[in-house]
């Protein structure tokens, strides 16, 4: 490895277990020399994250529920006390009621629309505002999205709308924070076998379809997504902001399925 992240410190949000995209990213950033802190959602997740954090040399963990301002404030206060400043934040957080990730989009409830957008989109804005205060020398903010934002993907439903709002937020945040040399980007992986991924109706079929039809005939891997995060968080990404970087084996370029699969 090239030590691309040596001397940089950052917060990883959204590790639930060792299949989480956030964990793949944490591993890649650690391998390049980054010092990491982790946020987790409540005690039960904390127990799972603790050994993972320890395995990459981190004992800096904060309990943050992004729907709770007080927990966000307290978490960032801990980071400020311990480190003083931050170089990057990875936001890999999304939520929607599982019952609405199946069936028809038209049946989206007001309550789940509000929750999904609050947790999956607004939380990134909330985090960006707090993180920017700890980035006097500039930095990098990375979130995770999915192409269901701009192409209809059966059962992705309200999450597609949340991801569209998130991607637009990436561009507005990039413009706001650019003068402070804070870059804001999103990674858009193809389907992954994670807790959140499994909650979406037809997840297995989506996974298989992408694998069978993507130009590379492969799904994204935690390593490939991690490598993209290293690029965006390291100085190699110094002039990239407001971007959605797609890591899906090329699936998004297709106009139709491969002939052998028709
Ligand atoms: P995951 O279940 O491992 O991670 C989701 C995380 O969101 C969990 O750690 C959970 O604790 C956290 N979270 C949910 N609500 C929260 C709240 N109120 N406060 C704090 N944390 C909260 O699943 P994942 O697939 O690794 O998801 C990470 C990101 O990647 C999400 O934004 C997801 O939409 C995105 N993504 C996933 C896929 C996929 O197929 N799995 C594809 C593209 C993008």
Boltz pocket constraint, residues with backbone or C-beta under 6 A from the ligand:
constraints:
  - pocket:
      binder: B
      contacts: [[A, 13], [A, 14], [A, 15], [A, 16], [A, 17], [A, 19], [A, 20], [A, 21], [A, 22], [A, 40], [A, 41], [A, 45], [A, 64], [A, 65], [A, 66], [A, 67], [A, 91], [A, 92], [A, 93], [A, 94], [A, 95], [A, 119], [A, 144], [A, 145], [A, 146], [A, 187], [A, 188], [A, 189], [A, 190], [A, 191], [A, 192], [A, 193], [A, 194], [A, 195], [A, 196], [A, 197], [A, 198]]
      max_distance: 6.0
